[in-house]
Amino acid sequence: MNAIRLTTTAIIVTILLCLSANISGQNLPQGQTFTNPLLAAGADPWVVFKDGYYYYTNTTGRDLTLWRTKDFTDLAQSEKKIVWTPPASGPNSKDIWAPELHSLNGKWYLYYTATDKAKPGDHNRYVFVLENVSTNPLLGNWIDKGRINTTYTGLDGSVFEHKGKHYFLYSGYVGPQSNLFIAEMVNPWTISTKQVEIARPTLPWEKYDGREICEGPEILKGKRGQLFIVYSASACWDDNYSLGMLTASETSDLLDPASWTKSSQPVFAKSTTNNVFGPGHNCFTKSPDGKEDWIVYHAKTEANKACKDRSPRAQRFTWKPDGSPDFGIPIAAGNPEPKPSSVNK
């Protein structure tokens, strides 16, 4: 009887190991898996899905480049085009950072951070926006709509819609800190003068290396009536750069700071076991069939204490029973992982 039980146990263990291997992508056929990183380099990744295509962009520092693909895990083989280069001088002539592409009111808008080549630095850093009426944002002309009228200098502008209203998020420089602000939008290039601070760095993991930073705010709509703003904490050059999260009820006043509750610990952080350091500045997307949720973020494979060698990565995430996201831990570079569902169908 004991031998039979041991044999049965061994069979069950073997089955579970095989299932685990398939889930991780180890035994899937070639072409049905991908590996991180998605590109050799690229900080501040952004992905948006529209009309059967994913559009991707990241910080190049020198221009705005778009990728167009049906599979965001195969960026290296995607159509790619530089769609805008900065002017030789002026307020948006240097350090072109953190681009985001949004489809609003039937047009495309590219939000990006920049500073003035003649007077560079945080004291002249703002968010700017371009407009394009073409159906395909890799085509057509991008029209400069100017600087977003933020109260503070800052960076990392993002847009989201909720209950028929559009909101703008950004990280504003307030003294030694980078704080998170929200405002309603008047139109895609103008925000209300009521710009409310909803978070500032108060916790130790938001203050590594002596810099007090909350930046890169991104909206995520939950499964049980919540809204989440996932943001990056601490200096980008610190290997402990990580993601924090604010939570609000979808029925609350989003412009009331009291509506937002901050996580006490990072919700996505480095993994020394997997050699993933400084994961942050993320976005969210879904698989082509809409059944899976994915986080796209940048990270480093080396603890180099530098704001460089960051590359874009992606992984599927799930949801906890309370409706909050469960991002797990960053997966190791080079590990085969299943592609998003329906990509190969």
C-alpha positions as CSV (number, residue, x, y, z in Angstrom):
1,M,0.0,0.0,0.0
2,N,2.8,2.4,0.9
3,A,4.5,1.7,-2.5
4,I,1.3,2.5,-4.3
5,R,0.9,5.8,-2.4
6,L,4.5,6.7,-3.2
7,T,4.0,5.9,-6.9
8,T,0.8,7.9,-7.0
9,T,2.5,10.8,-5.3
10,A,5.4,10.7,-7.7
11,I,3.0,10.8,-10.7
12,I,1.2,13.8,-9.3
13,V,4.5,15.6,-8.6
14,T,5.6,14.9,-12.2
15,I,2.3,16.2,-13.6
16,L,2.6,19.4,-11.6
17,L,6.2,19.9,-12.7
18,C,5.2,19.5,-16.3
19,L,2.3,21.9,-16.0
20,S,4.6,24.4,-14.3
21,A,7.1,24.1,-17.1
22,N,4.4,24.7,-19.7
23,I,3.1,27.8,-17.8
24,S,6.5,29.3,-17.7
25,G,7.0,28.7,-21.4
26,Q,9.8,26.1,-21.1
27,N,8.1,23.4,-23.2
28,L,6.1,25.6,-25.6
29,P,7.0,25.5,-29.3
30,Q,9.3,28.1,-30.7
31,G,7.3,31.1,-31.8
32,Q,4.9,30.8,-28.9
33,T,7.2,32.3,-26.3
34,F,9.2,35.5,-25.8
35,T,12.1,36.5,-23.6
36,N,12.8,39.7,-21.7
37,P,14.1,42.3,-22.4
38,L,11.9,43.2,-25.4
39,L,14.6,45.5,-26.8
40,A,18.3,45.8,-25.9
41,A,17.7,49.3,-24.5
42,G,14.8,51.7,-23.8
43,A,13.6,53.4,-20.6
44,D,10.1,54.6,-19.8
45,P,8.2,52.1,-22.1
46,W,4.7,52.9,-23.2
47,V,2.2,50.6,-25.1
48,V,-1.3,51.4,-26.3
49,F,-3.7,49.1,-28.3
50,K,-6.0,50.4,-31.0
51,D,-7.7,48.9,-34.0
52,G,-5.8,45.6,-33.9
53,Y,-2.3,47.2,-33.4
54,Y,-0.1,47.9,-30.5
55,Y,1.8,51.2,-30.6
56,Y,5.0,51.4,-28.5
57,T,7.4,54.1,-27.6
58,N,10.1,54.7,-25.1
59,T,12.7,57.4,-24.1
60,T,15.4,57.9,-26.7
61,G,16.5,61.3,-25.3
62,R,16.8,62.7,-28.8
63,D,13.5,62.2,-30.6
64,L,10.1,60.6,-30.5
65,T,10.0,57.1,-32.1
66,L,7.0,54.9,-32.6
67,W,6.8,51.1,-33.1
68,R,3.7,49.5,-34.7
69,T,3.0,45.7,-34.2
70,K,0.3,43.1,-33.6
71,D,2.6,41.5,-30.9
72,F,4.1,43.9,-28.3
73,T,6.5,41.1,-27.2
74,D,8.1,41.1,-30.7
75,L,9.3,44.7,-30.9
76,A,12.6,43.9,-32.5
77,Q,10.7,42.8,-35.7
78,S,8.1,45.6,-35.6
79,E,7.7,48.5,-37.9
80,K,9.5,51.5,-36.5
81,K,9.7,55.2,-37.3
82,I,11.0,58.5,-35.9
83,V,8.0,60.7,-36.0
84,W,9.4,63.9,-34.4
85,T,12.7,65.5,-33.7
86,P,13.0,68.5,-31.4
87,P,13.7,72.1,-32.6
88,A,17.3,73.4,-32.5
89,S,16.3,75.8,-29.7
90,G,13.5,76.6,-27.4
91,P,11.7,75.2,-24.4
92,N,11.4,71.7,-25.8
93,S,14.8,71.3,-27.5
94,K,16.6,69.0,-25.1
95,D,16.2,65.8,-23.0
96,I,13.2,64.3,-24.8
97,W,11.9,61.9,-22.1
98,A,8.9,59.6,-21.2
99,P,6.7,59.8,-24.3
100,E,3.1,58.5,-24.1
101,L,0.8,58.1,-27.1
102,H,-3.0,58.6,-26.5
103,S,-6.0,58.5,-28.8
104,L,-8.4,61.2,-27.7
105,N,-11.5,62.6,-29.5
106,G,-10.5,60.8,-32.7
107,K,-7.0,62.1,-32.9
108,W,-3.6,61.0,-31.7
109,Y,-1.6,62.9,-29.0
110,L,2.0,62.4,-28.0
111,Y,2.9,63.7,-24.5
112,Y,6.6,64.0,-23.7
113,T,8.9,65.7,-21.2
114,A,11.6,68.2,-22.4
115,T,13.7,71.1,-21.3
116,D,15.5,74.1,-22.9
117,K,18.9,73.5,-24.5
118,A,19.9,77.0,-23.6
119,K,18.8,76.7,-20.0
120,P,18.7,72.9,-19.3
121,G,17.7,71.2,-16.1
122,D,14.7,70.6,-13.8
123,H,14.0,74.3,-13.4
124,N,12.9,74.4,-17.0
125,R,11.5,70.9,-17.5
126,Y,7.9,70.6,-18.6
127,V,5.4,68.3,-20.3
128,F,4.6,69.1,-24.0
129,V,2.2,67.6,-26.5
130,L,1.9,67.0,-30.2
131,E,-1.3,66.3,-32.3
132,N,-1.9,64.1,-35.3
133,V,-5.2,63.5,-37.2
134,S,-3.9,60.4,-39.1
135,T,-5.5,57.1,-38.3
136,N,-2.0,55.6,-38.2
137,P,0.2,57.7,-36.0
138,L,3.3,56.6,-37.9
139,L,1.9,58.6,-40.8
140,G,0.6,62.1,-41.1
141,N,2.0,65.3,-39.5
142,W,2.6,66.0,-35.9
143,I,1.5,69.5,-34.9
144,D,3.1,71.1,-31.9
145,K,0.4,72.0,-29.4
146,G,2.8,73.5,-26.9
147,R,3.4,73.1,-23.2
148,I,0.9,71.6,-20.8
149,N,0.0,74.4,-18.3
150,T,1.2,72.7,-15.2
151,T,1.6,74.8,-12.0
152,Y,5.0,73.3,-11.4
153,T,7.9,72.3,-13.5
154,G,8.0,68.5,-13.8
155,L,7.8,65.5,-15.9
156,D,6.0,62.2,-16.8
157,G,2.6,63.5,-18.0
158,S,-0.2,60.8,-18.5
159,V,-3.8,60.9,-19.4
160,F,-6.8,58.8,-18.5
161,E,-10.6,58.8,-18.9
162,H,-13.1,58.1,-16.1
163,K,-16.8,58.6,-16.1
164,G,-16.8,60.8,-19.2
165,K,-14.0,63.1,-18.0
166,H,-10.3,63.2,-18.9
167,Y,-7.7,63.6,-16.2
168,F,-4.0,64.5,-16.4
169,L,-1.4,63.1,-14.1
170,Y,2.2,64.4,-13.7
171,S,5.1,64.5,-11.3
172,G,5.8,68.1,-10.2
173,Y,9.0,69.5,-8.7
174,V,8.1,71.0,-5.3
175,G,11.2,72.0,-3.4
176,P,13.5,68.9,-3.0
177,Q,10.6,66.5,-3.8
178,S,8.8,65.2,-6.9
179,N,5.1,64.9,-6.0
180,L,2.2,63.5,-7.9
181,F,-0.6,65.8,-9.2
182,I,-3.9,65.3,-10.8
183,A,-6.1,67.8,-12.8
184,E,-9.1,67.6,-15.1
185,M,-8.4,68.4,-18.7
186,V,-10.1,71.2,-20.6
187,N,-8.8,69.8,-23.9
188,P,-5.9,67.5,-24.8
189,W,-3.4,70.3,-24.5
190,T,-4.9,72.3,-21.6
191,I,-5.6,71.3,-18.0
192,S,-7.6,73.0,-15.3
193,T,-5.9,75.5,-12.9
194,K,-7.1,73.2,-10.1
195,Q,-4.1,70.9,-9.9
196,V,-4.2,68.7,-6.8
197,E,-1.3,67.0,-5.0
198,I,-2.3,63.4,-4.3
199,A,1.0,62.0,-3.1
200,R,4.5,63.0,-2.0
201,P,7.4,60.9,-0.9
202,T,7.0,60.1,2.8
203,L,8.3,56.5,3.1
204,P,11.9,55.2,3.2
205,W,11.6,53.4,-0.1
206,E,10.6,56.6,-1.8
207,K,13.7,58.4,-0.6
208,Y,16.7,56.1,-1.5
209,D,20.0,57.8,-2.3
210,G,18.8,61.0,-0.7
211,R,16.3,61.9,-3.4
212,E,12.6,62.2,-2.5
213,I,10.8,61.1,-5.6
214,C,7.3,59.9,-6.8
215,E,7.1,59.9,-10.6
216,G,5.8,58.1,-13.6
217,P,2.1,57.9,-12.5
218,E,-0.1,55.5,-14.5
219,I,-3.7,54.6,-14.1
220,L,-5.0,51.1,-13.7
221,K,-8.7,50.3,-13.3
222,G,-9.4,47.5,-10.9
223,K,-11.8,44.6,-10.8
224,R,-13.9,45.5,-7.7
225,G,-14.7,49.2,-8.0
226,Q,-11.2,50.6,-7.4
227,L,-8.9,52.9,-9.3
228,F,-5.1,52.5,-8.9
229,I,-2.3,54.9,-9.7
230,V,0.9,53.0,-9.9
231,Y,4.0,55.2,-9.7
232,S,7.8,54.9,-9.5
233,A,9.6,55.7,-6.3
234,S,13.1,57.0,-5.6
235,A,15.8,58.1,-8.0
236,C,16.0,56.2,-11.3
237,W,19.8,55.6,-10.7
238,D,19.1,53.7,-7.5
239,D,18.9,50.0,-7.8
240,N,16.0,50.0,-5.4
241,Y,13.8,52.0,-7.7
242,S,10.4,50.4,-7.5
243,L,6.6,50.8,-7.9
244,G,4.2,52.1,-5.3
245,M,0.5,52.4,-5.6
246,L,-2.4,54.7,-4.7
247,T,-5.9,53.4,-4.3
248,A,-9.2,55.2,-4.6
249,S,-12.9,54.1,-5.0
250,E,-14.2,54.6,-8.5
251,T,-17.1,56.6,-7.0
252,S,-14.9,59.0,-5.0
253,D,-13.8,62.5,-5.9
254,L,-10.5,62.0,-7.7
255,L,-9.5,65.6,-7.0
256,D,-9.8,65.1,-3.2
257,P,-6.4,63.9,-1.8
258,A,-8.3,62.1,0.9
259,S,-9.7,59.7,-1.7
260,W,-6.3,58.2,-2.3
261,T,-4.6,55.7,0.0
262,K,-0.9,54.9,-0.5
263,S,0.6,51.4,-0.2
264,S,2.9,51.0,2.7
265,Q,5.4,48.9,0.7
266,P,6.4,48.7,-3.0
267,V,4.0,46.6,-5.1
268,F,6.7,45.7,-7.6
269,A,10.4,45.7,-6.6
270,K,13.8,44.4,-7.5
271,S,14.6,40.7,-7.5
272,T,18.2,39.9,-6.7
273,T,17.5,36.2,-7.3
274,N,16.4,37.0,-10.9
275,N,19.0,39.7,-11.4
276,V,16.4,42.4,-12.0
277,F,17.1,45.8,-10.5
278,G,15.3,49.1,-10.5
279,P,12.0,48.0,-12.1
280,G,9.8,51.0,-12.8
281,H,8.2,53.5,-15.0
282,N,5.6,51.1,-16.3
283,C,2.4,51.0,-18.3
284,F,-0.5,48.5,-18.6
285,T,-2.0,46.7,-21.6
286,K,-4.0,43.6,-22.4
287,S,-3.5,40.6,-24.6
288,P,-5.1,40.9,-28.1
289,D,-8.1,38.9,-27.0
290,G,-8.5,41.1,-23.9
291,K,-8.3,38.2,-21.5
292,E,-4.9,38.8,-20.0
293,D,-3.5,41.8,-18.1
294,W,0.1,42.8,-18.7
295,I,2.6,45.2,-17.2
296,V,5.3,46.7,-19.3
297,Y,8.2,48.3,-17.5
298,H,11.9,49.0,-17.6
299,A,14.6,47.4,-15.5
300,K,18.3,46.6,-15.3
301,T,20.1,43.3,-15.2
302,E,23.0,44.8,-13.2
303,A,23.1,46.7,-10.0
304,N,25.1,49.6,-11.4
305,K,23.8,52.5,-9.3
306,A,23.2,54.3,-12.6
307,C,20.3,55.6,-14.6
308,K,21.4,53.7,-17.7
309,D,21.3,50.2,-19.2
310,R,17.6,50.1,-18.7
311,S,15.6,47.9,-21.0
312,P,11.8,47.3,-21.6
313,R,10.3,44.1,-20.2
314,A,6.8,42.7,-20.0
315,Q,5.0,40.1,-17.9
316,R,1.5,39.0,-17.2
317,F,-0.1,39.9,-13.9
318,T,-3.1,38.7,-12.0
319,W,-5.5,40.0,-9.3
320,K,-5.9,39.5,-5.6
321,P,-9.3,38.6,-4.0
322,D,-9.7,42.2,-2.8
323,G,-9.5,43.4,-6.4
324,S,-6.0,44.8,-6.3
325,P,-3.3,43.8,-8.8
326,D,-0.7,41.1,-8.0
327,F,2.3,41.9,-10.1
328,G,4.4,39.2,-8.5
329,I,8.2,39.5,-8.9
330,P,10.2,40.6,-12.0
331,I,11.0,37.6,-14.2
332,A,14.6,36.9,-15.2
333,A,15.9,38.0,-18.5
334,G,16.3,35.2,-21.1
335,N,13.6,32.9,-19.6
336,P,11.1,31.7,-22.2
337,E,7.6,33.0,-21.3
338,P,4.3,32.3,-23.0
339,K,3.3,35.1,-25.4
340,P,0.0,37.0,-24.8
341,S,-3.1,34.9,-25.5
342,S,-4.3,34.9,-29.1
343,V,-1.1,36.3,-30.5
344,N,-0.4,33.0,-32.4
345,K,-4.0,32.4,-33.5
